[in-house]
Amino acid sequence: MDKIDQRPTVLLADDNQRILDIVSRLISSRFRVVAAVKDGQTAVEAASDLMPDLAVLDITMPGIDGFQAARSIKRVSCKTRILFLTAHESDEYVSAAFESHAQGCIFKTRIYSDLIAAIEQALAGQVFISSSHVRKT
């Protein structure tokens, strides 16, 4: 009898194949990657079919962007938590991420140090912002 994989399920969406490969390698021991897609529309479709525990989305993707994809994913799979993995480190992008129902925002410059903690916190219902982000007053 096969043992059922109880790891939390993760959907990845980024238009950069290298980033998809890096993220998959980084998280595969703790989380089950159920799909790795290269655009927002495919992410929404995969979320609808697979109902993952978490979606890690790039913000800038072809077709619908990560913000639009996040809102659509929350409509089709309200249990799916959203994290953004982005090169955009401005306050405007971080604010827009949370307005799009995200649990967190990880900067690509901090992928190795922040990604696992961000996923764990998001799955626990907590908010995460990469530690290099300092809000301007």
DAPE-V95797 format. One record per helix or strand. SS is the DSSP state (2 for helix, 1 for strand). FROM is the first residue (numbers start at 1). LEN is the number of residues. If there is no record, write none. Layout:
SS_FROM_LEN, SS_FROM_LEN
This chain:
1_9_5, 2_17_11, 1_32_6, 2_40_11, 1_54_4, 2_66_11, 1_81_6, 2_91_9, 1_104_4, 2_108_16, 1_128_2
